[in-house]
Amino acid sequence: MSIITLDGNYGEGGGQIVRTALALSAVTGKPFEINDIRKGRSQPGLKAQHIHCIKILQQLCSADVEGMEQGSEYLRFIPGKIEAKEISFDVGTAGSIPLMLQSIVLPICLAGKKTKVSLKGGTDVKWSMSIDYFREVILPHYIKLAGIEVKLLGRGYYPAGGGNVEITARPKIKKKEFSNPWELINILRNIGEINITTQGKLIKIDGVSHASLSLENRKVAERQAAAAGTQLKKIGCPVNIRSEYSNSASIGSGMTLWASFSSDKEGKEIDTIIPIVIGSDMLGDKEISSEKIGENAASKLIEEINSGAPVDKHLADNMIPLLGIFGGKIKSSEITEHCKTNIYTTENFLDVKFRIGGNEIIAGLNNNDVKN
């Protein structure tokens, strides 16, 4: 099998190419190499977070790896078969668990048997989605592939991390149903396309406002939640934001909000197979009041709701590998550089062609012309 060569400086030129390539390589069995990884960054090459992703995928599919050193601008990854197993991995810092899950979730959903991965690191850190956003906004779109459970056993803030997350996947397509990756892909493509282009009726808004235990006396979580709730209740739908504290290794706080929509004509039911859910998250900052954090998180969500799109701008780039497998189209509030980078990477691994029309992303399978 020929090796796929990727330009690590393509698009946003960050670690997204590495994370997505690892996931799709494990699923398809296709080897790849990346040159010029993060070339335009102030500190080019692989960072510790990317090394952790590579090591986990290496364990999942017994891969041969070259270039797995911090600062390396080159990576070569030759996967074996994905094996269902239990893996535990401690980042040792506040390295983002949600970003590592970007690489892990698709392979474990397609491992053919129950797989469990335990991770220790950062659950709510800068330059990353929160663990709650991953769990409540991204993960529901994987229900076609597997039954998935994510347990948040402890939060980890910068700089010490120490958060603890367990993800367990029970694939719906069992090992006996396919003998190679492309048989599996063909089975998946018979399930049906993804079509998320209409927002539908807003049913409810949920959220979690969290902080380390040392901030409980100052009621940081409650103040964030109350400020967000005041903003969101103007919309006129039920709002439920819970407050919680955790005994974390570092002081921190944050909140995540998500809005659920109905796709049926009566506007009463939430589709669990093709969910319409958009979200926002915000980290606490010692220079910004808890009230302002709550207001900012609410404003971000309101902006996404008012866009009329059923997919928020951060969810869109996470949906690209799934669109590459199933085909179909989504409408996003914005097409980001991360999204375009994921399209480039996915087209290299899967028999799919993407097209962007306005804020719609259309994925045509089997190299057929993409049609509106």
PyMOL commands that set and color helices and strands:
alter all, ss='L'
color gray80, all
select helices_A, chain A and resi 16-28+48-61+97-109+131-142+175-177+181-189+213-218+220-235+290-306+313-326+337-349
alter helices_A, ss='H'
color red, helices_A
select strands_A, chain A and resi 4-7+32-35+64-66+75-78+86-90+115-121+146-154+163-171+194-196+201-212+239-246+253-262+277-283+328-331+352-357+360-365
alter strands_A, ss='S'
color yellow, strands_A
deselect
rebuild
show_as cartoon
